[in-house]
Amino acid sequence: MLRRRPQLLWLLVPYVLYLGVLPFVNRVRPVVLGLPFLFVWLLGATLLTPFAVWLTRRGGPPVNATVATSVFGVFMVFTVALGLLAMRGRRRGSGEGGGLAEWSVGGRSLGTVFIWVLMAGEGYTSFSYLGAAGWGYNYGAPVLYVVAYMSCGYALGYVVGPMLWAYARKHGLVGITDMVAHRFGRPWLGALVAVLATVFLLPYIQLQITGMGVVVSTISYGAISLNWAYFIAFAVTTGFVVVSGLRGSAWVSVLKDILVIATLGFLAIYVPVHYFDGYGPFLDRIVTEKSQWLTFPGHGDSGLGQAWFITTSFLNSLTVVIFPTTVAGYLGAKNADVLRRNAMWLPAYNVLLFVPMLLGMAALFVVPGLVGAESNLALFKLVVDSLPAWAVGIIGVAAALSSIVPMAVFMLVIGTMWGRSVLSLVPRWERRQKGAAQTVVVVAGVIALVLTYTAPNTLVRLSLISYEGMAQLLPMVLLGLMWRRLTLLGAMSGLVVGVGVVCGFVFTENDPVWGVNAGIVALGANLVVALAVTYAGPRERDDRPDSEVLARDEIGSPEEREREDEPELSGAPAGTGH
């Protein structure tokens, strides 16, 4: 019967949800919306059962779709369970502030392995499976800017990460918004930065929703529509991040990294052997027939030449160390030496990014003629029709988790910024920062999901300035934490000019400009204005000592490591001083 009607396998879903995982969910905590965890799980199972029966009734997709979709479904259930189980046994923090620190930065207690997989997971997004292969297919070498800027950023993080970690730990801070609020002594500045950063981060949530939707629809052989796939991306991510926060993301990152390494390692061998009879013939054909793809500016009239590569890699390497999701990883570490060790090992993960690029170039020979958005599916077009459905399902899970993990951290940092720096300014929310942050997580996810359905081009246009826009916070954050002389007026003036310049270039389609990244031109203008206004204007009066305002240059001396092991101070809300 199952051979003729494989869709009947969907009827096993309620048995798995109600009975199969009962030993893992039979507990009270974490409490969700006041309900014990067991009740929440059973409620979810009850809501999913009609959907499973509907999938059975609709006649069922082909066997391959059923198998691949079943594999995907099992892993998604396991992902939510794993993320929720991350909080098992964790004690509640003392007070709302402690609760926020436990939720948003993992209680500042994550070790080397968890920080490694978490920060690697943030950099390895759906772009790695879709965009990297698509860029490899369309352009070739320019896609390697991702490898360059991430490796350089990890190296810079050896200094910046411990510095930000020590500053946040000393003053009880949980993100860049309350760092700038504390540095300049202005709570409203943290709120302003939170709003600006949210504008730049929301497109990333939408891009991960879209990326996962494309992956799920493709690996299910079209059985799951894009609209349903978008909702699955939102539901799975929200399901664990609201409860487990950064710790849940770190646990899911472990599963994601295992699958990413396994699947890309397999594809790196399988595709050349299956389609080209080995690496030798594959590389010979690329060098002989597609040499234009192998150097800058790559194939076609892309404008992505050496100057663009250098300026983009340099700008992004600076930006990534203050990117809110990166900082969340920094602040989650149990000590600064964890970050130094990770700075040594994280660049090795970037080796995997060469695989989708090469597979995208392999697709030039196997599925020529892909244009537009179709080129982003270059990698999946190599495997969907040549591998068994269960293998396609596992590869799809790895790609889906590469959307879920970074999307979870994006949602988390938006919630944290608003809970700590925006809604805390409202008296009724001041002592409920964690609850406010969790509410904002859901709201941010819903906004991104709704805009994905109704006005996708809105966020797509905003995504054009996301990274270059975040770069304009560099003077305020990094320079401000290291140089006492920088004034608030100078930092704000530079920020306004920088964001205005980058928007002007990008929205008039002049990026690259003069062959270089428009963001670095804007950052130059930002820095010049910030310094000019600072030197031309009066010095700001701030009676706090330098040790209270500036961040130490953490380079890892024995004395500093001893101080890292001292008990953490419970800081006052950002921007209030002491």
N, C-alpha and C positions, 0 to 999 in steps of 0.2 A: 504493500500500500504506500509506504514512504517513497519508494522509487517513482511511483506514478504521481504521488501528491506530496512532494517534499515540503510544501507550505504548512503541512500539519505539524512540522517541528516547532512552529511558533506557539503551539499549545503547551509546549514545555516551559515557556517563559514564566507563568505564574508559579509553577512547581519549583523552579530555581529561585525565584524571588522570595517566595513564602517559606520554602522548606530547605533548599540547598544551602543558603547562606545564613540560616538561623543562628548557628553557633557564633557567628561573627557579629551579629547585630543585636544580640540579646543583652542589652544594657541600657542604662538610663541616660548616660552622658555620651556625646554632647546633647544638651537640651536645645531644641530648635523651636523658636516661637513659643516657648513655654511647654512644649510637648516633649516627653522622653524620646530618646532616639529610636527605640524599638517601635513606638507608635508611628513615628514619622516614616520609618522604613516600610512598615506594613501599609500605611496610607499611600505611599508612592507605588507599592506593588499593586494595590487595589486600583489605582488610576491607570496603571500601565496594562493591566489585564485586558480591558476592552480593546485597547490598541492592538495587542497581540492576536486577539480573536478576529479583529477586523482584517489584519494582515492575512489570516488564514482564509477568511471568507472571500476576499477579493479575487480569489482564483490562483493566487500565488505567482511569483515571478519564475523565470527559468531556474533550473537546478543551480547553476553557477551563482546566480544572484542570491538565492536562498542560502547557500553555503557561506558565501563571502559576507552577506549581511548578518548571518547568525554569528560568525566569528567576531565581527565588529560589535554586535550587540552585547555579547558576553564580555568582551574587553571593556566596553563602556560601563557596564554595571560594576565590573571589578574596579574600574578607575574611580567611580564615585565612592565605593566602599573603602578603597584604599585611602582616598583623601580624607574621608570622615574618620577612619580608624587612626589617623595620625594624631588625633587629640586624645586618644585613649590613655588614661592614666595621668594626663596632665592636670595639675592642680590649677585652679583659678588664680589669677593674679590678685594681689591685694588692691582693692579699689578699682575704679573705672580706668584710670591711667595705666595701672599694671595690666588690666585686661586687654587694653589696646596694644600694649607692647608685646604681650604674648601672642595676640592674634596677628598683628601687622608685621612684626619682625621676629617671630618665633621665640619670643622671650629672650632674644640675644643669646641663644644657646646652641645653635646649629654648628656641627663639627665640619671637618674638612670635606668629607664625602658628600654630605648634604649640600653644603655651599657650592661644591664643584658641580654637582648635577643640576642644582637650581640655576646657577649663573650660566652654565652651558645651555640649559634648557631655554633661558630667556633669549639667547642669541640664535638658537636653532628653531626657527618658526616655520610656518607653512611656506614661507618664501623659499626655504631650503629645498622643499620637494617640488614646488610649483615655479616660483619666480627664478630661482637659480638655474633650473633646467631650461626654463623659457629664455632667460638671458643667454645661456650657453648656446641654445638653438639659434637665437636671433643675432647675437653679437659676438659671443666667444669670450676672449680674454678680459674685457671690461668687468665682467661679473666678479672677478677676483678682488675687486675693491672690498668686498665683504670680508674676505680672509685678511686682507691687509689692515683694515681699520680695527677689526676685532683683536688681532694679534697685538697691534700697537697699543690699543686701549687696555688690554690685559697687562701689558708691560707698565703703562702709566699707572694702572690701578695698584701696582705694588706700593706706590707712595700715597696716592690719593685715597685708596680704600681704607687703610689703617688710620689715616688722618681724620676722615669723616666718621669712622667708627668710634674713635676715641672722643671726638667732639660730641657726638650724639649720646654716647654712654655717659659722659661727664654731666651733661645737662638734661638727660632724660628725654631726648628728642627721637622722633620716629620717621623723619623724612626731610627732604630738602626744603619744604615749605616752612616748617618750624625752625629749621636751621637759619634761614635768612631772616625770619621774624626775630629769633634770638639775637642774631648778629647785629641787626640794626635797631633792636629794641622797639619794633613796631608790629604788633599783632596783625594789623590790617594788611601789612606787606605779605605775610604768609598767605592770607586769604586771596590776595590779588594774584600771587604766583600760582596758587592752587587752581584758580579759575583758568589762567593762561595755560598751565600745563595740561589741564583737562581737555581744553580745545585741541591741543596737540596730540593727546593720547587716545582720545575717543576713536579717531580713524584707525588706530592700530587694532582696537577691539573689533571694529567692523571688518578690517582686512582678515583677521583670524577667523571670524565667523564665515566670511565669504570663502576663504581658503579651505576651511574644513567642509563647507557645504559642497564645494566642487569635488573635493576628494571623496566624500561619502557617496555623492551621486554617481561618481565614476566607478568606484570599486563595487558598488551595488548593481552595476550594469544598468543603471537608470531606474532600478526598482524603488529607490528612495528619491523623491523629488528634491530639488534644491531648497524649496521652502521648508520642507520637513528637516532637511539636513541643517539648515541655519538654526532652526529651533533646537535641535539636538545639541549643537555646539553650545548654545546659550545655557540650556538646562543642565548639561553635564558639568560645565564649568561652575555655574552658580551653585550647583548642588553641594559641592564640597568647599568652595572657597569662602562662602559666607560663614560656615561653621568652623573650618580648620585654619583658614588664613594661610600665612606663609608656610607653616609647617606642613599643611596638606599639600601645597604646591610642591614642596621639596620631596615628599614621599611619592607623589605621582611622577615627578621628574626621574626618579630611579627607574620606574617601569618604562618611561618614555626613552630614556637613554639606552637601556638594554635593548629595546626593540629597534631604535634608530641605528645603533652600532651593528646589530645583527642583520637588519634588512639591507642597509647600504653596503655592508661588507659582502653580503650575498650578491646584490645586484652588480657590484663592481667586478665580480667574477663572472656572473651568469650572462650579462648582456654581451660582453665581448666574445665569450666562448660560443654562445648560442647563435648570434647573428654574424660574427666575423671569423669564427674558428680560432679565436685566441687574441691576445693583446697585440702581438706583433702585426698581424694584418690590419687590426683596428687602427692602431696608431699610424701605420704606413698610409692608410687611406686618408686619415685626417691631415697628415703632413702634406701628402701629395695633392689632394683634391680640395682641402678646406684651409689652406695656409692663411688665408685672410682672417680667419677666426682666431688665430693663435698669437697675434700681437696687437698692440694698440694702433689705431682706435677700434679694432675689431671689424666685423662685417658691416657693410653699408655706410651710409652717411649719418652715423650716430652722433658725432660730435663728442664722443667719449674717449678723447685722446689722453696722452700722457699727463698734460697739465690738469685735466679733469680728474684723472685717477689720483694724482698726488694731492690735490687740494681736497678732494672728497674724502680720501682716506685719512688725511691729517685732521680735517674738521671733525669727522665722525669719531676718530680716536679720542679727541678731547671731549666730545659731547657724551660719549658712552659712559664715561666715568662719573658724570653727574646726572645721567638719565635716571628718572625716579625708580624704575624697575631695578637698575643696577644697584642703586643706593639701598634699596630694600634688601638686596642680597648682602651687601656690605654690613648693614646694621643687624642682620640676623646671625652673624658669626659670633661664636662664644668668646673669641679673643682675636686680636689683630694678626697674630701669627698664622691663623687659619687663612686669612686673606693673602698673606705673603706666599704661603705654600700654593694657594690656588693660582696666584699670578704666574707661578712657574709652570703649572700643569695645564691650565685652561687653553693656552695656544695650541696644544697638541690636539684638542678636540676639533680644531679648524681643519685638520686634514680631511675630515669627512666631507667638508664643503666642496672639495674637488670632485667628489663622486657625482652629485647631480649635474654639475657643469659638464663633465665628460659624457654623462648619459644623455644630456640635452644635445650634445654634438653628435653622439651616436645616432640619435633620432633623425638627424639630417639625412642619413642614408636609408633608414628603415621606413620612416613616415615623412617623406619630403612634402613640402607645400603647405605646412601649417602656417596660418597667418593670424595676427591679432591675438585674442585671448586663448585661442586653440594652442598656441605654442607653449603656454604654461602647462599644458597636459602632456608635453613631450615625454616625460619620464613614464607616466602611467600608460601611455599608448604603447610603450615597449613591453609592458608586462601584463596588461589586462587580458590580452588574447593569447599569450604564450605560456602563462603559468596557471597551475590549478587554482580553483576558486579560493581554497583555504589560504593559499600563499598570498593571493591578491588581497584577501581580507586582512591578513597580518600586516602587510605593507601599508594598507590603508589605515590600520590602527596606529602604526608608527607615525604616519603623516598627520593623522587626526590629533594625536597627543602632542605633536609639534605645534599644533594650533592651540590646544587646550591649555598647556602649561604657561606659555607667555601671555595668553589671554587672561588666565587666572591672576597672574601677577599684575597685569595692567589694571584689571578691575580692582585688585587689592590696593594698589597705590592710590588710585583715584579715591577710593573709599577712605583710606587713611588720611590723605590730604584734606578732604572735606571734613571728616570727623574731628581731626585735630586742629586745623587752621581756619576753617570757615564756620561750621556749625557750632564750634565751641565758643564763638563770639556771642552766640545767642544764649542768654542765661539758662533757659530751660534745658539746653543740650550740653552745657559746660561739663557736667558730671556724668554724662552718658555718651562719651566720645566713641566707645566701641560700638554701642548700638547704633549710633548715628552713622558710623563708618560702614557697618554691615548693611544698613538701609541704602546708603549711597551706592554700594556695590551692585545691588539689585537694580536700582534706578539707572545706573550707567549702562549696565548690560541690556536693560529693556530699551533704552534710548538707541543704543547701537543696533539692536535687533530690529526695532521698528524702522529706523532709517535705512537699514539694509533692505527691508521689504518695500518701503515707500519712496525713498529718495536716496538711492545708493550713490548717485553722483555728488551729493553734497559732501559726504565724508571722503569720497575719493579725491575731490578737489582739495579738501583740507589736508589730506595725507601728503600732498605734494610739498607742503611746508612743514610737516611734523618734525622731522629730524633737524632741518635747518632752522626751524623756529626755536626748538629746544636749545640749540647751540647759543642762542642769544642770551641765555641765562648764565653763561660761563663767567662773565665778569662779575656779576652780582654774587654768584655762589663761590667760585674758586678764588677769584681775586679778592673778594670781600672777606673771605675767611682767613686770608694770608696777609692782607695789607690793611692796617687800621685806618689809614688816611682816606680810603675810598668813602665818599659820602653817599648818603641815601639819594640825594638829588642827582649826583653823578651817575650812580648805578641805574636809577630809574630813567634818566635821560638817554643813556646809552641803550637801555632795553627798548624803549619806544622807537628810537631811530633804527636799531637793528631789525626789529620785527617789521617795521614799515618798509625798509629796504628789501628784505627777503620776500615779503608779500608782493611788492612791486615787481621784482624780477620774475618771480615764479608765476604769478597770475597773468603777466603779459607774455608768458612763454619765452622768457629770455634766460632760461637756466638750462645749460651752462651759459655764462656771460663771458665774452672774450676768451672762451675756451676753458674757463675755470668754474668751479662750483660757486653758485650765487651766494650760498650761505656763508662762505668765508669772506666774500666781499662785504656782506652785511655785518659780519662779526668784526671786521676791521673798522668799519664805520662806527659800530657800537663802542668799541674800545677807545677810539679816538675821542668820541663825544664824552664818554664816561670820565676819561682822564682830564679833558679840557674843562669840563664843568666842575670837577673835583678841585683842580688847582685854581680855577678862577673864582670859585665861591668860598664862603667862610668855612672854617673848620667846624665840625659838629661837636657839640658838647655831650660827652658821655663819661660819667664818673667811674664807670666800671673799669677794672684793670684789664690789661691785654689778655691775661690768662682766662678771663671770663668771656671775652669777645672773640678772640682768634683761635684758630685750630692749630695744634702742634704738628710739626713735621715728623710723622711717625716713620722712622727708618729702621726700627727694630733693634735698638741697643739693649743690653741686658737689663739696664735700669728701667727702661720703658716696659719691658716684658714683665718685670716685677710689678709695676704699677697696673698693668692690664689685669693682673690676678686679684687686685684689691676689690672689695665689695662695690657693686654699682651704686651710684648715687641716685636718689629718686628726685628727678628734676621738677621744677615748677613748670607750668604751662609756658610754651614758647613765647618769647617776646615780653615776659613780665619782669625779667631780671631777677636779682636776689637781694 
